[in-house]
Amino acid sequence: MELLYKSTRDADKTVTASQAILKGLASDGGLFVPVEIPKLDVDLDELKEMSYQETAYQVMKRFLTDFTEEELRHCINSAYDEKFDTTEIAPLVEVNDGVFHLELFHGATIAFKDMALSILPHLMTTAAKKNHADHEIVILTATSGDTGKAAMAGFADVPGTKIIVFYPKNGVSRVQELQMVTQKGVNTAVVAIHGNFDNAQSGVKKMFEDQALAAELAKAGYQFSSANSINIGRLVPQVVYYVYAYAKLLQKGEIAKGEEINVTVPTGNFGNILAAYYAKQMGLPIAKLICASNENKVLFDFFETGVYDKNRDFVLTSSPSMDILISSNLERLIYQVAGQDAQKDCELMKALNTEGKYEITGEMKAGLKDFVGGYATEEQTSQAIHDTYQRNGYVMDTHTAVASYVSEQYRKETGDAKKMVVASTASPYKFARSVMTSIDSKYEGMDDFALIEELKKVSGVEIPNAVKEIMDAKVLHNRECDVDQMEQTVKAILKVEA
Ligand SMILES: *Cc1c(COP(=O)(O)O)cnc(C)c1O
């Protein structure tokens, strides 16, 4: 049976999975969602014996029904290979009693973005072939630090594609920036914008919605798509690792078949936690979805009050990939709890656009009962890194630390002792400065590369290739632009006449 997709802002039109992936964002500005979440009708006893790749096939084939088995297996096998530094792909590590970190950072760019972005280029080129797309695909991407590198690593030199990445000039870590500006590949472009992530994402979304621009580009032989988690092709591969984690807990005898677990996710654009929600809706026994924010706690406030309000100061934190005030994927959840009411969704998103806030109804709020919001201050985040290291020598990154703090807090406050899976979203090497100075203030005066060597000593974990690579790589990109020049910059890169 074919599963179709709809825009959150249009009740009538449907598209296939491959069309949704190819387009990225719907032309009405809405996000594509499956008309229903498929059921995971595979026995858990079978799942627990499966490799990551086989689990991926079982989950993804239920969402991407217009891909053939051969196409999908080819995409999966091309993505989850030696680019990952472990055959487990996403190892599960018990860090605290009953608390398991799902390490999603073993891919090429050492952040969880690799889980989806190592497969997205394959899904995209397959989708282009299936739909006889004759234009070159231009991937426009806004990044808070990790998506940009992971997307470029995936799309570099992929025939028929170009990729342009926008990142906030002073809003990413040193390692993140170096990873991006040293990116090779003739089809890659990197632009630092004089603004924050929300500016970058809004600018990109605006270009997607601009029909005149689309026509102009089409004449030059281009069409836009997205590597951000607004693309459903990013979300579906992220459902996989929650199923895999559950199956691994079962295999290790940590839970009984059907026993519920909780999940804590460090959240920015709401993509990763939405994938966990989809896993739950597929039938995976997840009880609570705990949404962990840093000091940009717009989501915490939303789950408390039902009011989403981005009118507040944007805080630069030690977890920059979560420095976001407009969490795009929340729109998919809003649409769901509004009873798939595109009209209602449009109203709320319009309010967000014009007033910077909206309030959901009591009935909609009742639909959010599986979610719990929490947040960690900078100090609590730092303390969590310090204490976990002191307790058992395990070094975690700042984003994971936000989730770890919120997860502990939740367990303490509620007494809910269900097994917990914490999504561990980046290698500590990516944020060496914040991590090392949390462990001990004596590291404060050292430069970034010295800190990387120290991190190796304290963690006993080998320096990942992704970090070694940038140590002496040449800077290949130095473009910058103001927020209101993003469209001109894209045209200049594509050599399209203004
Ligand atoms: C992107 C990112 C997040 C936030 O994930 P969302 O899907 O945007 O909520 C958290 N941690 C790290 C390290 C990231 O790169």
The ligand as a Tripos MOL2 file, in Angstrom:
@<TRIPOS>MOLECULE
LIG
   15    15     1     0     0
SMALL
NO_CHARGES

@<TRIPOS>ATOM
      1 C1         21.2900   19.5510   15.5030 C.3       1 LIG1
      2 C2         21.7620   19.1840   16.8520 C.ar      1 LIG1
      3 C3         20.8820   19.1060   17.9440 C.ar      1 LIG1
      4 C4         19.4160   19.4660   17.8340 C.3       1 LIG1
      5 O1         18.7090   18.5350   17.0430 O.3       1 LIG1
      6 P1         17.2850   18.9660   16.4220 P.3       1 LIG1
      7 O2         16.8970   17.8240   15.5670 O.co2     1 LIG1
      8 O3         17.5640   20.2110   15.6230 O.co2     1 LIG1
      9 O4         16.3670   19.2170   17.5530 O.co2     1 LIG1
     10 C5         21.3830   18.6730   19.1650 C.ar      1 LIG1
     11 N1         22.6800   18.3820   19.3200 N.ar      1 LIG1
     12 C6         23.5660   18.4630   18.2930 C.ar      1 LIG1
     13 C7         24.9950   18.1440   18.5540 C.3       1 LIG1
     14 C8         23.1370   18.8470   17.0330 C.ar      1 LIG1
     15 O5         24.0170   18.9130   16.0220 O.3       1 LIG1
@<TRIPOS>BOND
     1     1     2 1
     2     2     3 ar
     3     2    14 ar
     4     3     4 1
     5     3    10 ar
     6     4     5 1
     7     5     6 1
     8     6     7 2
     9     6     8 1
    10     6     9 1
    11    10    11 ar
    12    11    12 ar
    13    12    13 1
    14    12    14 ar
    15    14    15 1
@<TRIPOS>SUBSTRUCTURE
     1 LIG1         1 GROUP 0 **** ****
